[in-house]
Each structure stands twice: as C-alpha cells, then as structure tokens.
Amino acid sequence: MVRWFAVRVLLAFAMLSVSGPAWAQSPENPSPNTTTTTPAVSFGIVSFLQYSAELHEQDGYNAFDVTRGYFDVRARLSPRVRARFTPDVRPTTDASLDTNMALRLEYAYLEADVTKNASVVFGMHETPWLTFEESVDRYRVQGPMFAEREGLIPGPSDVGASLWARTDRADFHVGIYNGEGYGRAEEDKYKSVQGRATFRVFSDDSSRTSGHVSGFYSYGGYARDRPRNVAIVMGSYEQPHVVATAQYLSATDNPFIARDVQRRGLSVFGEGRQGVTGWAGIGRLDMFDPDASNDSDARRRYIFGGAHWSQLGRGRLGVIVTLEQVFRVVNSEKLESRLLAQTHVEF
C-alpha cells in the first residue's frame, strides 16, 4: 500500500510539467506574497520566550528560556510554485544529558499547484495534523500539542511527499513520510502514511462562527511487526470571542518492547477572549494513559491562566501567564507544578 501511494504521489508531481498554470493556497500554508510578481521572497520571525518556576519538589528551580526561534523564508518562484526554508533554534539534550540551544532545519520544501484546489508538496514539510491543530489553538507557546507532547507524533514536519486538496466544505491532506520527524535521518525502510480530513459542520459568516470535525490517522512502524499507529478525532468551535476544541486519540505503539502497547488520551482546550487582540482567559485539560493495561500510570495535566494579544504593524505579540499541574489519576497525587510566563513574538 505504501509503495502504491508513493507512486501515485510521484506521478501527480510529474504531471505538473504538463499541467496549465493555476493558483490555489494550501489550507495551512498561505503564500507569503499576494501579488502576482515572481519571483518574490518574504522573511519572517517567530520566537517563544519564557520564564518557568517549579513549584513542586524541584528545590525552587527557575529559568529563562528560548523555546522556539524560527527564521522563516518563503518564496514564490512562479504563479504556481512556492518554496519555504525555515531553520528553528530550540533547546536539546545531548548524549551527556547537557541541555543546549541547537539549530535544526524544520522546513525545506517545494509546493506546486496541480489544480485550482489542490497542490503537491515535496521535501521537509508539514505533516497533516500538528500544524493544522496549531491553526485553531494559537497557544503552541505553552508547549507541544497533545499528541506531540506525549511522543505519539515526532514533530510538526517530516521529509516526504503529500497532497493538499479542498472543497467549499472540506479540506484534506494526505502524504507519505520517513516517519522519524524533522531533524532525524531515516533509519530503515519503513515509511509513515498519514492523512487528515476536516469537514465544516456549520458556519455563519455574519457572526464569523464555525464548527468543524477533523479526523487523522497515521500508519507506520518502527520495524517489522512493531506498529506506530495513531488515530485522532477532534471537534472545534470558533467565533470572535470563543475558541474550543475537544479531541480523543488512540495509538498502538511498540517502540522497543516485546508487545504492542495501547495508548489512549483525551484533550479539551478553551479560550474566552475579547477578540483576536486584547485579553483572553485559557484553560486546558489533557488526560493520557500511556498503557491501557496498566491502571496506575494514567496522568491528568491542567493548564489555566490568562493572555494578552496585540497587533503591532504586520506582527503580533502575545503575553501568556499560566499555571501547569500534573496529577496521577489513580490517587490524585501531584507530580508537577510550575508557573509559566511566556511571550509569542511574530512578524
């Protein structure tokens, strides 16, 4: 199945050489320039800065950190071909367990239109789920999205080829990837086939209100008979003063042990806000069971606090203050507690 899908993607990519000019934006990846002049290049910065203070059994540890530093380069090479190159600076832990700031390439790809409503992408680019989720939940500054935080999806980008398509009421993203995540070389012959479908359930243009249902599936493996499969279903509601999401995930995982492990999770996020700019209150609940056969290892994570967002010219600034706590489900034992003051700077 993987080989068949790869052949279909590569054939679609080859058809670009004979297809007529067309222009369409991929849903999660808008063009950096709205003019028709080509070539055109734009630059951008996304930076996450934070101060964290441990409040539970960490001897008062606190630190200032840079948790993300994008330098984003986007180019329109022709009316139907675009490119992106984005290195990312973030903390990493080396073999000696020392934490350092490391520069890694997160995006390096070509995107080309096949039709008015479809495009193909080749290179290191977005996998179908995480970037989409971040387009609904703007608080990636708090930490990775649920599936990435729990180690089920190894990052928002990977090397591969994919197809984006959309209609008036739905959009789709399906691709084949190495499966290792960005910054990691392919280790074996096994690939990951991933796909997402999002359907608009209702919308009201006058009040800018909409509701969507999204489904995602990743089929892959660490090795022969060692699966790495993830399924996610999410409902989302968006309007100028409220954003809410609820998702359920199920995974069959076997990274290094003799049996397949069933993992389950539920995540709920809500934001009440003045608008795109102004004050906001946020709350998140993540419930994750890393092994459904073990009743003692399930965790609950609470994140709640407030934020203020400002539009500064063509950029934006978010200041977020939250309290994060983690509890063991079986006996409500507190495992972690920290105070976070963070900024999201983008221009």
C-alpha positions in Angstrom: 0.0 0.0 0.0 2.8 2.4 0.9 4.6 1.8 -2.4 1.3 2.2 -4.4 0.6 5.5 -2.6 4.2 6.7 -3.3 3.9 6.0 -7.0 0.6 7.9 -7.2 2.1 11.0 -5.4 5.2 11.0 -7.6 3.0 10.7 -10.8 0.9 13.6 -9.7 4.1 15.6 -9.1 5.4 14.7 -12.6 2.1 15.9 -14.1 3.0 19.5 -13.1 5.3 19.7 -16.0 2.4 19.4 -18.5 -0.4 21.0 -16.5 -1.6 24.5 -17.2 -1.0 27.4 -14.8 -3.2 27.5 -11.7 -3.1 29.2 -8.4 -4.5 28.0 -5.1 -3.4 28.3 -1.5 -2.9 25.2 0.5 -5.1 25.4 3.7 -2.4 25.6 6.3 0.3 27.2 4.1 -0.8 30.6 2.7 1.5 32.3 0.2 3.9 34.9 1.6 3.0 37.4 -1.1 -0.4 38.3 -2.5 0.9 39.9 -5.7 1.5 38.1 -9.0 5.0 39.3 -9.4 7.5 36.5 -9.5 10.0 35.6 -8.1 9.1 37.2 -4.7 10.7 36.4 -1.3 9.4 37.3 2.2 11.0 36.8 5.6 9.5 36.3 9.0 10.4 35.6 12.6 8.6 33.5 15.2 10.1 33.4 18.7 8.9 31.9 22.0 10.5 33.2 25.2 9.6 32.0 28.7 10.3 32.2 32.4 9.4 29.0 34.3 9.4 28.4 38.0 9.0 25.0 39.5 6.6 24.9 42.5 6.7 21.2 43.4 9.7 19.2 44.6 12.2 20.9 42.4 14.1 22.9 45.0 12.8 26.2 43.6 14.3 25.7 40.2 13.5 28.5 37.8 14.9 29.6 34.4 14.6 31.9 31.5 14.5 30.0 28.2 14.1 30.4 24.4 11.8 27.6 23.4 11.5 28.4 19.7 13.3 30.7 17.3 12.1 30.5 13.7 13.7 32.4 10.8 11.1 31.8 8.1 11.9 32.3 4.4 9.1 31.9 1.8 9.4 32.3 -1.9 7.0 32.4 -4.8 9.1 31.1 -7.7 6.3 31.2 -10.3 2.5 31.7 -10.2 2.1 28.1 -9.2 5.3 27.1 -7.5 6.3 28.1 -4.0 9.2 27.2 -1.6 9.9 27.5 2.1 13.1 27.3 4.1 12.9 27.5 7.9 15.6 26.8 10.5 14.5 26.5 14.1 16.5 27.1 17.3 15.3 25.2 20.4 16.7 23.5 23.5 18.0 20.0 23.0 19.6 17.4 25.4 22.8 15.8 24.1 24.3 12.4 25.0 25.9 13.7 28.2 22.4 15.0 29.3 23.5 18.6 28.9 20.8 21.0 27.6 22.0 23.3 24.8 20.5 25.5 22.1 20.6 23.7 18.8 19.8 24.9 15.3 17.8 22.5 13.2 16.1 22.6 9.8 12.4 22.3 10.3 11.0 23.2 6.8 12.7 22.9 3.4 10.2 22.2 0.6 8.7 22.9 -2.8 4.9 23.3 -3.2 3.2 23.4 -6.6 -0.4 23.6 -7.7 -1.9 20.7 -9.6 -5.4 22.3 -10.0 -7.2 25.3 -8.6 -8.0 23.5 -5.4 -5.1 21.1 -5.0 -1.3 21.2 -4.6 1.5 18.7 -4.0 4.4 19.2 -1.6 7.9 17.6 -1.7 10.6 17.9 1.0 10.6 18.6 4.7 7.1 20.0 5.3 4.1 19.9 7.5 2.7 16.5 8.5 -1.2 16.6 8.3 -2.1 17.0 12.0 0.0 19.3 14.2 0.2 22.4 12.1 -3.5 22.1 11.5 -4.2 21.9 15.2 -1.9 24.9 15.8 -4.0 26.9 13.3 -7.0 26.5 15.6 -5.2 26.6 19.0 -2.8 29.6 18.9 -1.1 28.6 22.2 1.8 26.5 20.9 4.0 28.7 23.0 2.7 26.8 26.1 4.4 23.6 24.7 3.8 21.0 22.1 0.3 20.0 21.1 -1.2 17.0 22.9 -0.1 14.2 20.5 3.4 15.6 20.2 3.8 16.2 23.9 3.0 12.6 24.6 5.5 11.4 22.0 3.0 9.9 19.5 3.8 12.3 16.6 7.5 13.1 16.4 7.1 16.8 15.4 5.2 19.0 13.1 7.3 18.3 10.0 8.9 15.4 8.3 10.6 14.6 4.9 8.2 13.2 2.3 5.6 14.0 -0.3 2.0 14.9 0.2 -1.2 16.2 -1.5 -3.4 19.0 -0.2 -6.9 19.4 -1.6 -10.0 21.4 -0.5 -13.6 22.0 -1.4 -16.1 24.5 -0.2 -16.9 22.5 3.0 -13.8 20.3 3.5 -10.1 20.1 3.2 -7.8 17.1 3.0 -4.1 16.5 3.5 -2.5 13.1 2.8 1.1 12.1 2.5 3.9 9.6 2.8 6.9 10.5 5.1 10.0 8.9 6.5 8.3 8.8 9.9 11.2 9.9 12.0 10.2 13.6 12.3 12.2 16.7 11.4 15.9 16.8 12.3 16.2 13.0 12.2 17.6 10.9 9.4 15.7 7.9 8.1 16.8 4.8 10.0 15.1 2.0 8.0 12.9 1.1 5.0 9.6 1.7 6.8 7.5 4.8 6.0 4.6 6.5 7.6 1.4 7.2 5.7 -0.6 10.0 7.3 -3.9 11.7 6.4 -6.3 14.2 7.7 -9.9 15.2 6.7 -11.6 18.3 8.0 -15.3 19.0 7.4 -17.2 22.2 8.2 -20.3 21.2 10.1 -21.8 24.7 10.2 -20.8 28.3 9.7 -22.3 31.8 10.0 -20.4 34.4 8.0 -22.3 37.3 9.7 -21.1 36.3 13.2 -17.8 34.7 11.9 -18.8 31.4 13.7 -17.9 27.9 12.5 -17.7 24.4 13.7 -15.5 21.6 12.3 -14.9 17.9 12.7 -11.5 16.5 11.9 -10.1 13.0 11.7 -6.4 12.0 11.4 -4.7 8.6 11.0 -1.0 7.8 10.9 0.0 4.3 9.8 3.7 3.4 10.3 6.1 1.2 12.1 9.4 1.2 13.9 10.3 -2.2 12.3 8.6 -5.3 11.1 5.7 -6.2 13.4 6.3 -3.1 15.6 3.5 -0.7 14.8 3.5 3.1 15.2 -0.2 3.9 14.5 -2.1 7.0 15.8 -5.8 7.9 15.3 -7.3 11.3 16.4 -10.8 12.7 16.2 -11.4 16.4 17.1 -14.3 18.8 17.1 -13.6 22.5 17.1 -15.7 25.6 17.5 -14.5 29.1 16.6 -16.0 32.6 16.9 -14.6 36.0 17.7 -14.9 35.6 21.5 -14.7 31.8 22.0 -12.5 29.0 20.7 -12.9 25.5 21.9 -11.6 22.0 20.9 -12.1 18.5 22.2 -10.1 15.6 20.9 -9.7 11.9 21.5 -6.7 9.9 20.5 -5.9 6.2 20.3 -2.5 4.7 19.5 -0.9 1.3 19.0 2.7 1.7 19.7 5.8 -0.6 20.1 9.0 1.5 20.2 11.3 -1.0 21.9 9.4 -3.7 23.8 8.1 -7.2 23.1 4.4 -6.3 23.0 2.2 -3.7 21.4 1.0 -1.0 23.8 -2.4 0.6 23.6 -2.3 4.3 24.4 -5.4 6.5 25.0 -5.9 10.2 25.5 -8.4 13.0 25.8 -7.7 16.7 25.5 -10.0 19.7 25.9 -9.0 23.3 25.3 -11.0 26.5 25.7 -10.3 30.2 25.2 -12.6 33.1 26.0 -11.3 36.4 24.6 -12.1 39.9 23.7 -11.2 39.2 20.1 -8.1 38.4 18.0 -6.4 41.1 20.1 -7.0 42.0 23.7 -7.4 40.0 26.9 -8.1 36.2 27.0 -8.6 33.5 29.5 -7.4 30.0 28.7 -7.8 26.5 30.1 -6.6 23.1 29.0 -7.1 19.5 30.3 -5.1 16.6 29.0 -5.8 13.1 30.2 -3.3 10.4 28.9 -3.0 6.7 29.6 0.4 5.5 28.2 -0.6 1.9 28.7 -4.2 0.9 28.8 -3.3 -2.4 30.5 -1.8 -0.6 33.5 -4.2 1.2 35.8 -1.6 3.1 37.7 0.2 5.2 35.0 -2.5 7.5 33.7 -1.9 11.2 34.1 -4.0 14.4 34.2 -2.5 17.7 33.1 -4.2 21.1 33.8 -3.1 24.4 32.3 -5.0 27.6 33.0 -4.3 31.3 33.1 -4.6 34.4 31.0 -3.1 36.2 28.0 -3.0 39.5 26.1 -2.5 39.7 22.4 -1.5 42.9 20.4 -1.2 43.6 16.7 1.9 45.6 16.1 2.0 46.6 12.4 2.2 43.3 10.5 3.4 41.4 13.5 1.7 40.2 16.7 2.7 39.9 20.3 1.2 37.5 22.9 2.0 37.6 26.6 0.8 34.5 28.4 0.9 33.6 32.1 -0.3 30.1 33.2 -0.1 27.6 36.0 0.5 24.0 34.9 0.0 21.0 37.1 0.2 17.2 36.6 -1.6 14.6 38.7 -1.6 10.8 38.8 -5.1 9.7 38.1 -5.2 6.6 40.4 -4.7 8.5 43.6 -4.7 12.3 42.6 -1.0 12.6 43.7 0.5 15.8 42.4 3.5 15.1 40.2 4.4 18.5 38.7 3.5 22.1 39.3 5.0 25.1 37.6 4.4 28.8 36.9 5.0 29.9 33.3 5.3 33.5 31.9 5.7 33.3 28.1 5.8 35.6 25.1 4.9 34.8 21.5 6.6 37.3 19.1 5.8 37.0 15.4 6.5 39.4 12.5 
